[in-house]
Amino acid sequence: MTPEAEAFQKELEARTPQFEAERREMFRREAIDRKSYVRPAPPGFKPKRAGRKIKMALFLENKVFRVLRDDEHWLDRGPLRYRVEIQNVGRETIFWTERHSFIKTGYLGGGKFTFYAITPRGKQIELEWRLRNPLASDVGSEPFPIPGFDRLPDAEKGKAAKAYVDELNAQLELSVHLHPGETLVSRHFLEPEPFMYFYTNYKFAPPGVYGIKVVFRDPPPEPPSSDEIRHWIKRGFSREEQMKEHQRSVTESFGRVESNVVKIKVAP
């Protein structure tokens, strides 16, 4: 074992209590999130032959929309109200993890989920999400919704504010084991209603019948570079071990998954 690998091993051992605490917290939150976001496998479910495979479905509450007028703000038209469901249709349990969860917030900044409109002539248009980043901090612009915050000593306010922000960020994450047949159901973590809101400034002109769909992209990772391989060899991981781990990541990627297309009527 090289000196660098030995030092790395000691660092891991020193952080073991922290890792164990984080692991226990992850399991605690998973138990809570499964109750809110995971639907059990339906009776008689039969998995596909593939080990890892998902199916995505889109549902819209409002099937009639209207053209956005030139003198009108996109907020005045109202949102598309949607629900996305992602079912594990394979034979293996999937560990689904999102740091800034689309399922919980509708957040598209991670780049994996995209909404599209399909025009009456068949052209596909990416819909821009017009709400501000729900992860943007309002610290300093709005009072913290913490009971008794104003009465805390100044030295304690910083700790209380940090604890609040850390808890909020933790709630934005989603990490659950999705067993065969189980389904993830989108639901805003602050407003647990059946449908979430998607605002867009796309005009939907001319009037007619449009299609709406969602695309999920999970491409396989690039192989490690020569510098990365040398870096981890010094820390005790052989080239063979690294390439085996890379191949595992490749086989676990879902590639491109498209939902069904939901037709909506766009009126003048």
Residue, then its C-alpha position, 0 to 999 in steps of 0.5 A: m500500500t502506497p503512503e497516499a493510499e494508507a493516508f486515504q484509508k485512515e481518512l475514511e476510517a476517521r470519517t466512519p462515524q459520520f458516514e454511519a450517522e448520514r446512513r441512518e439519517m438517509f434511512r429515516r428520511e427514506a421511510i418518510d418519503r416512501k409513504s408520500y411518493v411511492r405507490p405499491a406494485p399493482p396486483g398481478f404485476k409481472p416485471k419485464r425481462a430487463g433487470r433495470k427498466i423504468k416506465m414514465a407516464l404523464f397525466l394532465e388535469n387541464k386538457v384545454f389551454r389557450v394561446l398567450r396574447d402579446d399583451e398578456h403575462w404568462l402568469d395570467r394564463g395559468p399553468l399546466r397542471y401535471r403529474v408524472e409517474i415513474q414505475n420500476v418495470g424491471r426485475e431489480t430494485i432501483f435506488w432512485t436518488e435526486r439531490h434537487s428532486f424533480i419528483k418533489t419540486g418540479y425542478l428542471g435545473g438538473g437537466k435530466f427532465t424536459f417538457y416538450a410541446i408537439t405542435p399541430r404540424g408535428k414540430q417538437i418544442e422544448l418548454e421553458w420552465r418559468l418559475r424561479n429556482p425553488l432552491a434559491s435562497d431568500v436569506g436576508s430578504e424574508p424573515f425565517p419562519i422559525p418560531g421565536f427567531d426574532r427573540l433569539p440572541d444574535a449569536e444563536k440566530g445564525k445557528a438557527a438559520k443554518a439548521y432551518v436551511d439545512e433541513l429545507n435542503a434535505q427535504l428537497e432531496l429524494s433517495v428511495h429504493l424502488h422495488p419491482g412494480e413500485t411507482l414514484v408519484s410526483r407531488h410537491f413537498l410543500e403542497p401535497e396535491p395530486f397535480m403540480y404546476f408547470y408555467t411556460n411563456y410558450k404562446f401555443a399559437p396557432p390554436g389547435v391540438y397539441g401534444i405534451k410529453v416529458v423526457f428523462r435523460d440518464p446517459p451512461p457516464e464517460p470512462p475515467s480519464s488517464d489522470e483520474i485513473r492515476h489519481w485513484i491508483k495512488r489511493g489504492f484502487s487498481r485500474e481494473e477495479q475502476m473500470k469494473e466500477h465504470q461498467r457497473s455505472v454504465t449498465e445502471s444508466f437508463g438512457r433516454v426515457e419518454s413519457n406518453v404524449v397527452k393531447i390538449k386543445v389550445a383555444p384562441 
